[in-house]
Amino acid sequence: MSYNVLSDYNIMSPPDMDVLLFNPFQQALGHETFARIQRQLRFYDYYEGKQHVDPQTGQLVKASELPRPDGLDYDPTRYATNYFKAFIKRKARWQMGGKHGLSVSPKQIDDMLDAVKPEYTPSDAQVTENTRAESYEKLLYQLWRENKMREKLLVAARDRLIAGRVGCKIVFNPNTGKIRWVFRPDTEIFPVYTDDDYEDLVAVHFIVPKIIDDKEFYQKQTFSLENGECFLEEGIYDQNLRLKKTITEKQSMGIDFIPVVLFPVYDLNGETYDNSEVDDMKEQTDILNKMNEDAIDSLKFEMFSMTALINVPEGTSNKVDIAPGAIIEARGSTDGQSPDIKKVEGGFRWKDAFKDQYARVKGALHEITGLPQVVPQELNFGGLNGETLHVLFHDIIQETEEHWLSWGPRLEELHEKTVRYLQARVDRDVFAYDRKVVKLIGTDYENEVKFVLPLPDNRKELVELLTLEMDAGLESQAGAMNRLGVENTNAKKQEIDNERTASKIAQDPYNEQTSSE
């Protein structure tokens, strides 16, 4: 995986970044922002396997790029296990590996007492509301398919865990009339909030380094909210932060919101958007790397033992051949002393201590991340029911659901902003969506994301639970489908009713069509 960022951490000096990005009120945040970018870039380099520090530059490099330390007459082993990357990817799969569903529930307009009567017929207003909710849900599923959201969310979850935050731009393509959700890493995102609210965006800057004609430039795209109206401007800046090319003149977008949604990781109230967990993971991974390097070097010295030449003439060691079956003749050099040649062998006495310590450090890594020592893919031998799996994976399930508390509302915000964006473009000549549906949604943008755990029996257990609830009269068929994340519940209910009706007709001996056959 590659990221559009520079490996050099000193992209811009803090004062230059202040001039480029912030108004006078935000200039005080320049140094903090610069430190955030440096820290995040180091985490990305670490994720990519650069897990050793070059003593000359202080930057992270791959093991093969590290020079030999002074004072050693051999090349020490440099090795990276990269558990850091493995654990980040596993946690992202826990969060986004399930087949999540979308749900738009219609508002109950008719009286509930009338709605439960057998002879109930929905009113025109209720029918319209049911149609609106069903069409809205179908539109959201269409947007998810077009934007390949299952794939994008997995990648975005990794970015969010590494950098502490990830952002998504809503982009309308005038050539195709389609909406695109563009996820970007936090190293490119510079949000500006109101004075008293860290949730209320007034501007968002996207800055991406560009190489043009072997020279370094910066492309800056800015969304700003002014007097309740969103403006967009974009340009190319040189190293001196002078505007070299205008891509988009500052212009109104015709919407009253910033088409950007940020997905942060919260640790404590008042903290910046940094995921402190990756610091702990990095520390444990460094220890494991060092242990593996020492173990490999120790093994080399144990396997290739030292040859000791005792009481032999000077220069004898130069005549020794290191080869199978090699022999050497040694004569005594001192009166009364017999020459002696022997191998200095090791005993591998460090093996058990190494295994215990390695297990403790790796266990600490599992404790930090909440990931169990086993993964669901290994549990293919049977004998474990859903409740046992939930107990086994209790920590990671609880942490995953905590992350969903951040993902859920912001994905719903993404859906709402997208529909509002489409409503502002519904009269365009090129429009890839049903105009009537977009207009019918109106101003009721409520929707819900149904997250699903990536456990083998999770859906089976939920179906069994919902079946019991429906048999006991505690849940309706439509409600059960919504909780399962079934797409277009009304159409699915009608399909089931049609199949049941057809089955009854086929089994009815008095049916005219059946008897004639």
ZAMARGU-4260 file (C-alpha; in steps of 0.2 Angstrom, whole numbers, plus 5000, padded with zeros to 4 digits):
<rodrens>
0) 5000/5000/5000 | 5007/5017/4996 | 5002/5034/5002 | 5004/5051/4994 | 5016/5058/5007
5) 5034/5061/5007 | 5047/5051/5017 | 5055/5067/5023 | 5047/5072/5039 | 5052/5091/5036
10) 5039/5094/5023 | 5036/5112/5028 | 5043/5123/5042 | 5029/5127/5055 | 5029/5146/5051
15) 5027/5142/5032 | 5013/5130/5036 | 5005/5143/5047 | 5005/5156/5033 | 4998/5143/5020
20) 4984/5136/5031 | 4979/5146/5045 | 4971/5164/5049 | 4979/5173/5064 | 4968/5164/5076
25) 4974/5147/5071 | 4993/5152/5069 | 4996/5147/5087 | 4991/5129/5082 | 5005/5128/5068
30) 5018/5119/5079 | 5006/5107/5085 | 5000/5103/5068 | 5017/5101/5061 | 5022/5089/5076
35) 5006/5079/5072 | 5011/5077/5053 | 5029/5072/5058 | 5022/5059/5070 | 5009/5052/5058
40) 5022/5050/5044 | 5033/5041/5056 | 5019/5029/5060 | 5016/5026/5041 | 5034/5023/5038
45) 5034/5011/5053 | 5019/5002/5046 | 5028/5000/5029 | 5043/4991/5038 | 5055/5005/5041
50) 5057/5000/5059 | 5075/5005/5063 | 5082/5022/5066 | 5097/5028/5056 | 5109/5035/5069
55) 5115/5048/5057 | 5099/5056/5051 | 5087/5050/5065 | 5074/5044/5052 | 5066/5027/5051
60) 5074/5016/5038 | 5072/4997/5033 | 5083/4985/5041 | 5093/4982/5025 | 5097/5001/5024
65) 5105/5002/5042 | 5124/5005/5042 | 5135/4994/5052 | 5138/5001/5070 | 5155/5008/5074
70) 5167/4996/5084 | 5160/4979/5077 | 5170/4968/5066 | 5154/4959/5060 | 5137/4964/5052
75) 5124/4962/5066 | 5107/4955/5060 | 5094/4968/5056 | 5076/4961/5057 | 5058/4967/5057
80) 5044/4956/5062 | 5031/4970/5058 | 5019/4964/5070 | 5013/4982/5070 | 5006/4980/5052
85) 4999/4963/5056 | 4989/4969/5071 | 4983/4985/5062 | 4976/4975/5048 | 4968/4962/5060
90) 4959/4976/5070 | 4953/4984/5054 | 4946/4968/5048 | 4937/4966/5065 | 4929/4983/5062
95) 4925/4982/5044 | 4926/4964/5039 | 4908/4960/5041 | 4895/4963/5028 | 4887/4978/5036
100) 4869/4983/5031 | 4860/5000/5029 | 4842/5003/5036 | 4830/5018/5033 | 4815/5015/5044
105) 4798/5024/5038 | 4790/5036/5051 | 4774/5029/5058 | 4761/5041/5052 | 4745/5031/5055
110) 4739/5027/5072 | 4748/5012/5079 | 4731/5005/5086 | 4724/5005/5069 | 4740/4998/5061
115) 4739/4982/5071 | 4722/4978/5066 | 4720/4964/5053 | 4709/4974/5042 | 4722/4989/5042
120) 4725/4997/5026 | 4739/5011/5025 | 4734/5028/5022 | 4740/5038/5007 | 4752/5048/5018
125) 4759/5031/5026 | 4761/5024/5008 | 4771/5039/5003 | 4782/5038/5018 | 4785/5019/5016
130) 4790/5023/4998 | 4801/5037/5003 | 4810/5026/5016 | 4812/5012/5004 | 4818/5023/4990
135) 4831/5031/5001 | 4838/5015/5007 | 4840/5008/4989 | 4849/5024/4985 | 4861/5022/4999
140) 4865/5004/4994 | 4868/5010/4976 | 4880/5023/4982 | 4889/5009/4993 | 4890/4998/4978
145) 4896/5011/4966 | 4910/5017/4979 | 4915/4999/4983 | 4913/5004/5001 | 4917/4987/5009
150) 4935/4988/5001 | 4937/5007/5005 | 4931/5005/5023 | 4944/4992/5026 | 4958/5003/5020
155) 4951/5018/5029 | 4950/5009/5045 | 4969/5005/5044 | 4973/5024/5040 | 4962/5029/5055
160) 4971/5017/5067 | 4988/5022/5061 | 4985/5041/5061 | 4971/5043/5073 | 4959/5050/5060
165) 4954/5048/5042 | 4943/5060/5031 | 4931/5057/5017 | 4927/5070/5003 | 4911/5070/4994
170) 4914/5073/4976 | 4901/5076/4962 | 4908/5071/4944 | 4899/5083/4932 | 4904/5072/4917
175) 4895/5056/4924 | 4883/5064/4936 | 4889/5052/4950 | 4895/5054/4968 | 4912/5048/4974
180) 4917/5046/4992 | 4936/5049/4992 | 4945/5044/5008 | 4961/5053/5012 | 4974/5050/5026
185) 4975/5063/5040 | 4992/5068/5034 | 4984/5078/5020 | 4969/5085/5031 | 4970/5102/5040
190) 4953/5106/5048 | 4948/5122/5055 | 4935/5123/5068 | 4925/5137/5076 | 4932/5145/5092
195) 4921/5135/5104 | 4917/5119/5096 | 4929/5105/5090 | 4915/5097/5080 | 4909/5112/5070
200) 4920/5114/5054 | 4922/5131/5046 | 4935/5126/5034 | 4945/5110/5028 | 4962/5111/5019
205) 4969/5096/5009 | 4987/5098/5005 | 4996/5085/4994 | 5015/5086/4989 | 5017/5086/4970
210) 5033/5083/4960 | 5032/5094/4943 | 5047/5094/4932 | 5058/5087/4946 | 5053/5101/4957
215) 5043/5100/4973 | 5026/5109/4974 | 5010/5108/4985 | 4993/5106/4979 | 4980/5114/4991
220) 4962/5112/4990 | 4951/5122/5002 | 4933/5120/5007 | 4927/5135/5018 | 4910/5140/5025
225) 4906/5159/5024 | 4890/5166/5029 | 4881/5149/5028 | 4888/5145/5010 | 4902/5133/5006
230) 4916/5139/4994 | 4929/5129/4985 | 4946/5135/4979 | 4962/5125/4973 | 4979/5129/4967
235) 4997/5124/4966 | 5010/5132/4977 | 5029/5132/4976 | 5042/5130/4990 | 5041/5148/4994
240) 5022/5146/4996 | 5018/5157/4981 | 5003/5153/4970 | 5010/5146/4954 | 4994/5139/4946
245) 4976/5141/4950 | 4966/5125/4947 | 4949/5132/4953 | 4945/5150/4957 | 4936/5153/4973
250) 4918/5149/4969 | 4902/5144/4978 | 4897/5126/4978 | 4879/5130/4980 | 4878/5120/4997
255) 4877/5126/5015 | 4889/5113/5022 | 4907/5107/5020 | 4907/5091/5010 | 4919/5082/5021
260) 4917/5070/5035 | 4931/5066/5048 | 4932/5049/5057 | 4943/5052/5073 | 4949/5040/5086
265) 4945/5047/5103 | 4956/5042/5118 | 4952/5055/5131 | 4942/5071/5131 | 4953/5086/5126
270) 4966/5076/5117 | 4971/5079/5099 | 4966/5066/5086 | 4981/5054/5089 | 4979/5036/5093
275) 4990/5033/5108 | 4988/5014/5106 | 5000/5014/5091 | 5014/5021/5102 | 5012/5006/5114
280) 5011/4994/5099 | 5027/5002/5092 | 5036/5000/5108 | 5032/4982/5110 | 5036/4978/5092
285) 5053/4987/5094 | 5057/4975/5108 | 5052/4960/5098 | 5063/4965/5084 | 5078/4967/5095
290) 5075/4950/5103 | 5074/4942/5086 | 5090/4950/5080 | 5099/4945/5096 | 5093/4928/5094
295) 5098/4926/5076 | 5115/4933/5080 | 5117/4921/5096 | 5112/4907/5085 | 5125/4911/5072
300) 5139/4911/5086 | 5132/4895/5093 | 5132/4886/5076 | 5149/4892/5071 | 5159/4890/5086
305) 5177/4897/5089 | 5192/4887/5086 | 5205/4889/5100 | 5224/4886/5096 | 5233/4885/5112
310) 5253/4884/5114 | 5255/4884/5095 | 5268/4894/5085 | 5264/4912/5079 | 5255/4912/5062
315) 5247/4895/5064 | 5229/4902/5063 | 5233/4909/5046 | 5236/4891/5040 | 5219/4884/5047
320) 5207/4879/5033 | 5188/4881/5037 | 5181/4866/5027 | 5174/4849/5030 | 5188/4836/5034
325) 5201/4849/5035 | 5217/4845/5046 | 5231/4855/5053 | 5248/4851/5060 | 5253/4860/5076
330) 5270/4859/5084 | 5274/4865/5102 | 5282/4883/5103 | 5287/4883/5121 | 5297/4870/5130
335) 5287/4859/5141 | 5270/4865/5133 | 5260/4854/5122 | 5250/4862/5108 | 5231/4860/5110
340) 5217/4864/5097 | 5199/4863/5102 | 5182/4870/5098 | 5173/4882/5110 | 5155/4876/5109
345) 5140/4885/5116 | 5126/4876/5125 | 5110/4885/5119 | 5106/4889/5137 | 5096/4904/5133
350) 5082/4895/5123 | 5069/4893/5137 | 5072/4911/5144 | 5070/4918/5126 | 5054/4909/5123
355) 5046/4914/5139 | 5051/4932/5137 | 5046/4933/5119 | 5029/4925/5124 | 5027/4939/5137
360) 5031/4953/5126 | 5019/4946/5112 | 5006/4943/5125 | 5007/4962/5130 | 5005/4966/5112
365) 4989/4956/5112 | 4983/4964/5128 | 4986/4982/5121 | 4976/4979/5105 | 4963/4968/5113
370) 4966/4955/5099 | 4965/4937/5106 | 4979/4924/5103 | 4968/4915/5091 | 4959/4921/5075
375) 4942/4915/5069 | 4950/4907/5054 | 4958/4895/5065 | 4942/4889/5073 | 4937/4877/5059
380) 4936/4862/5069 | 4918/4863/5076 | 4912/4862/5093 | 4911/4880/5097 | 4894/4889/5098
385) 4891/4908/5096 | 4891/4911/5114 | 4908/4903/5117 | 4915/4913/5102 | 4908/4929/5110
390) 4916/4925/5127 | 4933/4920/5118 | 4933/4936/5108 | 4925/4947/5122 | 4939/4961/5123
395) 4940/4964/5104 | 4921/4963/5102 | 4919/4977/5115 | 4933/4987/5107 | 4926/4985/5090
400) 4909/4991/5096 | 4917/5006/5104 | 4925/5010/5087 | 4908/5008/5079 | 4901/5022/5090
405) 4913/5033/5080 | 4910/5026/5063 | 4891/5024/5064 | 4886/5042/5067 | 4899/5049/5054
410) 4894/5037/5041 | 4876/5042/5043 | 4882/5060/5042 | 4891/5055/5026 | 4874/5049/5019
415) 4865/5064/5024 | 4877/5076/5016 | 4878/5066/5001 | 4859/5067/4998 | 4859/5085/5002
420) 4873/5087/4989 | 4863/5077/4976 | 4847/5088/4980 | 4858/5103/4976 | 4863/5095/4959
425) 4847/5087/4954 | 4843/5099/4940 | 4859/5096/4931 | 4858/5089/4913 | 4870/5074/4918
430) 4863/5066/4934 | 4865/5047/4937 | 4852/5045/4950 | 4833/5045/4950 | 4828/5063/4952
435) 4811/5059/4959 | 4819/5048/4973 | 4831/5062/4977 | 4817/5075/4978 | 4805/5063/4987
440) 4818/5061/5002 | 4815/5079/5007 | 4823/5085/5023 | 4821/5068/5033 | 4839/5061/5031
445) 4838/5049/5046 | 4847/5032/5042 | 4856/5019/5051 | 4871/5008/5048 | 4869/4990/5054
450) 4887/4984/5059 | 4891/4965/5058 | 4905/4956/5068 | 4916/4945/5057 | 4912/4930/5067
455) 4907/4914/5058 | 4891/4910/5068 | 4886/4928/5071 | 4872/4929/5058 | 4866/4912/5062
460) 4864/4916/5081 | 4855/4932/5077 | 4843/4923/5065 | 4839/4910/5079 | 4836/4924/5091
465) 4825/4934/5079 | 4815/4918/5075 | 4812/4915/5094 | 4807/4934/5096 | 4795/4933/5081
470) 4787/4916/5087 | 4784/4924/5104 | 4776/4940/5097 | 4790/4951/5102 | 4796/4956/5085
475) 4789/4958/5068 | 4796/4951/5052 | 4800/4969/5045 | 4809/4973/5062 | 4819/4957/5061
480) 4824/4960/5043 | 4830/4978/5048 | 4840/4971/5062 | 4848/4958/5050 | 4852/4973/5038
485) 4842/4965/5024 | 4841/4977/5009 | 4824/4983/5004 | 4814/4975/5017 | 4797/4979/5009
490) 4802/4970/4992 | 4809/4956/5002 | 4793/4954/5012 | 4783/4954/4996 | 4794/4941/4988
495) 4792/4930/5003 | 4773/4932/5003 | 4772/4928/4984 | 4782/4912/4986 | 4771/4907/5001
500) 4755/4910/4990 | 4762/4901/4976 | 4767/4886/4987 | 4749/4886/4994 | 4741/4886/4977
505) 4752/4872/4971 | 4747/4861/4986 | 4729/4865/4985 | 4720/4850/4977 | 4704/4860/4973
510) 4714/4874/4964 | 4708/4874/4946 | 4725/4876/4939 | 4732/4862/4949 | 4718/4850/4945
515) 4719/4854/4926 | 4737/4849/4926
</rodrens>
